[in-house]
């Protein structure tokens, strides 16, 4: 039986490669992530096929960030695919619009706190917040939950602190950047081993 806490990223160029990878993995995994790079390679078609024809759970990682009306309309359209998770940036206005857009669908809106590819030096270079990365992540998580997020995306370094927030009760915390011991971090800076 597949552990639905494990989400495999289908960072491949097109639907054929995505379906091939999912077929090779088989029943070992039931949850797949389709990112922005795959969107123009047939990402929604792949998501639909995995969900409807193969019974898989699908996480659409688009990190939407725009004015409220645009985010709400985009999320409303995506909700028709009956996917499981969708990411938006964690600004409260974006999260609130996404929560309205998903309406009564079963799709969960996950707010990105701080990208796991960023560290304090990156935040300083882009004039993002003051203080420790963990403090910024906790603040953004609390505000995203208050705005209607079903969960957050945060590095494993901050997951336990987020879980301790009263606002996090019953919410999801999805942690990218989990790597086997000794594996390269790739473009991720805030990672952990299982």
C-alpha positions in Angstrom: 0.0 0.0 0.0 1.3 3.4 -0.9 2.1 6.0 1.7 0.2 9.1 0.7 2.5 11.3 2.7 5.1 10.8 0.0 4.6 13.0 -3.0 6.7 12.4 -6.2 7.5 15.4 -8.4 6.8 14.8 -12.0 9.4 17.3 -13.2 9.4 15.9 -16.7 8.9 17.7 -20.1 5.6 16.3 -21.2 2.6 14.0 -20.6 4.2 10.9 -22.1 7.2 11.2 -19.8 5.0 11.8 -16.8 2.8 8.8 -17.5 5.8 6.6 -18.1 7.4 7.6 -14.8 4.1 7.1 -12.9 3.8 3.6 -14.6 7.3 2.7 -13.6 6.6 3.7 -10.0 3.3 1.8 -10.0 1.5 1.4 -6.8 4.5 2.3 -4.6 3.3 6.0 -4.7 -0.2 7.4 -4.9 0.5 11.1 -4.9 2.2 13.2 -7.6 3.2 16.8 -7.9 3.0 18.6 -11.2 4.8 21.9 -11.3 4.7 25.1 -13.4 7.4 23.8 -15.8 5.1 20.9 -16.8 2.0 23.1 -17.3 2.9 24.0 -20.9 3.8 20.4 -21.6 0.3 19.2 -20.9 0.3 19.4 -17.1 -3.5 19.7 -16.7 -4.0 16.8 -19.1 -1.5 14.7 -17.1 -3.1 15.7 -13.8 -6.5 14.8 -15.2 -5.4 11.4 -16.5 -3.5 10.5 -13.3 -6.5 11.5 -11.2 -9.4 10.2 -13.2 -8.0 7.2 -15.0 -5.3 6.0 -12.5 -6.9 7.0 -9.2 -3.8 9.0 -8.1 -3.8 12.0 -5.9 -2.5 15.2 -7.7 -0.8 18.2 -6.3 -0.7 21.1 -8.8 2.3 23.3 -7.7 1.7 26.6 -9.6 2.4 29.1 -6.8 -0.2 31.5 -8.1 0.4 35.1 -7.3 -1.7 37.9 -8.8 -4.5 40.3 -7.9 -7.4 38.7 -6.0 -9.9 38.5 -8.8 -7.4 36.8 -11.1 -6.4 34.3 -8.5 -10.0 33.5 -7.6 -10.9 32.9 -11.3 -7.8 30.8 -11.9 -8.5 28.6 -8.9 -12.2 28.3 -9.8 -11.1 26.9 -13.2 -8.5 24.5 -11.7 -11.0 23.3 -9.1 -13.1 21.8 -11.9 -10.3 19.2 -12.4 -11.0 17.8 -8.9 -7.3 17.8 -8.0 -6.1 17.4 -4.4 -3.7 20.3 -3.7 -2.9 23.6 -5.3 -0.2 26.1 -4.3 -0.5 29.8 -4.1 2.0 32.4 -2.7 1.3 33.0 1.0 0.2 36.7 0.9 -3.2 36.8 2.8 -5.0 38.5 -0.1 -3.9 35.8 -2.5 -4.8 33.0 -0.1 -8.3 34.5 0.6 -9.0 34.8 -3.1 -7.9 31.2 -3.7 -10.1 30.0 -0.8 -13.0 31.8 -2.5 -12.2 30.3 -5.8 -12.0 26.7 -4.6 -15.5 27.2 -3.1 -17.0 23.8 -2.2 -14.5 21.7 -4.1 -12.4 19.2 -2.2 -9.2 20.8 -3.4 -6.9 22.0 -0.7 -5.2 25.4 -1.1 -1.6 25.4 0.2 0.2 28.6 0.8 3.9 28.9 0.1 5.6 30.6 3.1 9.2 31.1 1.8 10.6 29.1 -1.0 12.9 26.3 0.2 15.4 27.5 -2.4 15.9 30.7 -0.5 18.0 31.4 2.6 18.6 34.5 4.7 21.1 35.9 2.2 18.6 35.6 -0.6 15.9 37.3 1.5 18.3 40.1 2.3 19.2 40.6 -1.3 15.5 40.9 -2.2 14.6 43.1 0.8 12.2 40.4 2.2 11.6 40.7 5.9 13.9 41.1 8.8 14.9 38.5 11.3 15.4 34.8 11.1 13.9 32.8 8.2 12.0 30.7 10.7 10.3 33.9 12.2 9.2 35.0 8.7 7.9 31.6 7.8 5.9 31.4 11.1 4.4 34.8 10.6 3.5 34.0 7.0 2.0 30.6 8.0 -0.2 32.1 10.7 -1.4 34.8 8.3 -2.1 32.3 5.6 -4.1 30.1 7.9 -6.1 33.1 9.1 -6.8 34.0 5.4 -8.2 30.5 4.7 -5.3 28.3 3.6 -5.8 24.6 4.2 -2.1 24.2 4.7 1.3 25.5 4.0 4.4 24.6 2.1 7.5 25.1 4.3 10.9 23.6 4.7 11.4 20.7 7.1 13.4 23.1 9.2 10.2 25.0 10.1 7.6 22.3 10.1 7.6 21.5 13.8 7.4 25.2 14.8 4.5 25.7 12.4 2.7 22.7 13.8 3.0 24.3 17.3 1.0 27.4 16.1 -2.5 27.4 17.4 -3.7 28.4 13.9 -2.1 25.2 12.5 -4.5 22.9 14.2 -6.0 20.6 11.6 -4.0 22.1 8.8 -1.6 20.5 6.4 2.2 21.1 6.3 3.9 19.9 3.1 7.7 19.9 3.2 9.7 19.8 0.0 13.4 19.3 0.1 13.4 15.9 1.7 16.5 14.1 0.4 18.2 10.7 1.2 21.3 11.1 3.4 24.2 12.2 1.3 22.1 13.2 -1.7 22.7 16.6 -3.3 20.3 19.3 -2.4 19.9 20.5 -5.9 18.3 24.0 -6.0 17.0 23.5 -2.4 18.8 25.2 0.4 16.7 24.3 3.4 16.5 20.5 3.3 16.4 17.5 5.6 16.7 13.7 5.4 13.8 11.4 6.1 
